[in-house]
Amino acid sequence: MELDGQFYEEQFFADIDCRSRDLRGREFVSCVFKNCDFTGADFGASSFADCSFNGCNLSGTKMAGTRFRGAAFSDCKLMGVDFTRVNILLLSMAFSGCKLEFCNFTSLALQRTGFISCGVRESDFSGADLEGAVFSGSDLKGSIFNNSNLRKADFSNALNYNIDVSKNKVRKAVFTLPEAMSLLEPFGVDIR
């Protein structure tokens, strides 16, 4: 099935190639995308309500004004995506087993968002509200948390995070050993 229309409901899209396509202004409700390639596509002002993306490539997609409500990404590749451009009204997304590299989540309200078993590398969460977010099992190498709300966030079994507890709100956040030892790094503590 091609994406030539403007409105889709309860549709299943598999193995479609939409690289660098103009997909602006489309509305998707309860749709499933499986193994689709959206590399460099423009989703400007499009809407995804209760949609799931499975094994898709969304690297470099343009998201100006895009609305995600109940969007689930599983085993997807999202490299270089600027999520700060999305429409923040009713924003809700979940990521599982995804590759999220060089993404920008600066200042977004992402309370209770799941980033489960993902490679979230070199991504920016500065100023983001991540209260209750779940990063369990994720690799956060090079990702930035600065002035972020991480209260009640779950970092159990997460790896390679660099979180300065003096510059972020971390009350009741969950961390597991041995990785939790990195939280002492900004204080120059020598643990043997």
C-alpha positions in Angstrom: 0.0 0.0 0.0 1.3 3.4 -0.9 0.9 6.7 1.0 -0.8 8.8 -1.6 -3.9 9.8 0.4 -4.3 12.2 3.3 -6.2 10.1 5.9 -5.5 6.4 7.0 -7.2 4.5 9.7 -6.4 0.9 10.9 -4.1 0.3 7.9 -1.1 -2.0 7.8 1.9 -0.8 5.8 4.8 -3.2 5.2 8.1 -2.8 3.4 7.3 0.5 1.8 10.1 2.8 0.7 9.4 6.4 1.4 12.9 7.7 1.6 13.0 11.5 1.2 9.3 11.6 0.4 7.1 14.6 1.2 4.6 13.1 3.7 3.4 16.4 5.2 -0.1 16.9 6.4 -1.2 13.3 6.6 -3.3 11.7 9.4 -2.8 8.2 10.6 -5.0 6.6 13.3 -4.3 3.1 14.7 -2.0 2.2 11.8 0.9 -0.2 11.8 4.2 0.4 9.9 6.5 -2.7 9.6 9.9 -2.6 8.0 9.3 0.7 6.3 12.1 3.1 5.2 11.3 6.7 5.9 14.9 8.0 5.9 14.9 11.7 5.3 11.1 11.9 4.8 9.2 15.0 5.7 6.4 14.3 8.2 5.7 18.0 8.8 2.2 18.7 10.3 1.3 15.0 10.1 -0.5 13.2 12.9 0.1 9.7 14.3 -2.5 8.6 16.9 -2.1 5.1 18.4 0.2 4.0 15.7 3.1 1.5 15.9 6.4 1.5 14.0 8.1 -1.9 13.9 11.6 -2.3 12.4 11.3 1.0 10.6 14.1 3.4 9.6 13.1 7.0 10.5 16.6 8.5 10.4 16.8 12.1 9.4 13.1 12.5 9.2 11.7 16.1 9.5 9.2 16.5 12.3 8.1 20.1 12.2 4.6 20.2 13.8 4.3 16.4 13.7 1.9 15.1 16.3 2.5 11.8 18.1 -0.2 10.6 20.5 0.3 7.0 21.7 3.0 6.2 19.1 5.1 3.1 19.8 8.5 2.5 18.2 9.9 -1.0 18.4 13.3 -2.1 16.9 13.4 1.1 14.9 16.3 3.2 13.7 15.9 7.0 14.5 19.2 8.7 13.9 19.5 12.5 13.8 15.9 13.2 14.6 15.0 16.6 16.1 12.1 15.7 18.3 12.0 19.4 19.6 10.2 20.2 16.4 7.2 18.0 17.1 3.8 19.3 18.2 4.0 19.0 22.0 0.2 18.9 22.6 -0.7 15.5 24.0 2.7 14.2 23.0 3.2 10.5 24.0 5.7 8.1 22.6 7.4 4.8 23.7 10.6 3.3 22.4 11.7 -0.3 22.7 14.8 -1.9 21.3 15.4 1.2 19.1 18.6 2.9 17.9 18.2 6.6 18.9 21.5 8.3 18.1 22.2 12.0 17.7 18.5 12.9 18.6 17.4 16.1 20.2 14.8 15.9 23.1 15.8 19.3 24.6 13.1 20.8 27.0 10.4 18.3 26.0 7.8 17.0 28.4 8.4 13.2 28.3 7.0 12.1 31.6 6.7 8.3 31.9 8.2 7.8 28.4 9.7 4.4 27.9 13.2 4.1 26.3 13.5 0.4 27.1 16.6 -1.6 25.9 17.5 1.1 23.4 20.8 2.5 22.2 20.2 6.2 23.1 23.6 7.5 22.2 24.8 11.1 21.8 21.3 12.4 22.3 20.4 15.6 24.2 17.8 15.6 27.0 18.9 19.0 28.5 16.0 20.7 30.3 13.6 17.8 29.5 11.0 16.7 32.0 11.6 12.9 32.2 9.8 12.3 35.5 8.9 8.6 35.7 10.6 7.8 32.4 12.1 4.4 31.9 15.6 3.9 30.5 16.0 0.3 31.8 18.5 -1.7 29.8 19.5 1.2 27.6 22.9 2.3 26.5 23.1 6.1 27.1 26.7 6.7 26.0 27.3 10.3 25.2 23.8 11.4 26.0 23.4 14.7 27.8 21.3 15.2 30.9 21.6 18.8 32.1 19.0 20.6 34.2 16.7 17.6 33.5 13.9 16.4 35.7 14.8 12.7 36.3 12.6 12.3 39.4 11.3 8.7 39.7 13.1 7.8 36.4 14.2 4.2 36.1 17.8 3.6 35.0 17.9 0.0 36.2 20.5 -2.0 34.1 21.1 1.1 31.9 24.7 1.6 30.8 27.2 4.4 30.1 25.1 7.3 31.4 26.8 10.4 32.7 24.4 12.2 35.0 25.6 15.0 37.3 23.3 14.7 40.3 24.0 18.3 41.3 22.7 19.6 37.9 19.7 17.3 37.6 16.6 16.5 39.7 17.1 12.8 40.6 14.9 12.3 43.7 13.6 8.7 43.9 15.2 7.8 40.5 16.3 4.2 40.3 19.9 3.2 39.4 21.6 -0.2 39.7 25.2 -1.2 40.5 27.8 -1.2 39.2 26.9 1.6 36.8 25.4 3.7 39.6 29.0 4.4 40.7 29.3 6.8 37.8 27.0 9.2 39.8 29.9 9.9 42.1 32.2 10.9 39.3 31.5 14.7 39.4 32.5 14.7 43.0 36.0 13.4 42.4 35.4 10.5 44.8 38.0 7.6 44.5 36.2 4.3 45.2 38.2 1.1 45.5 
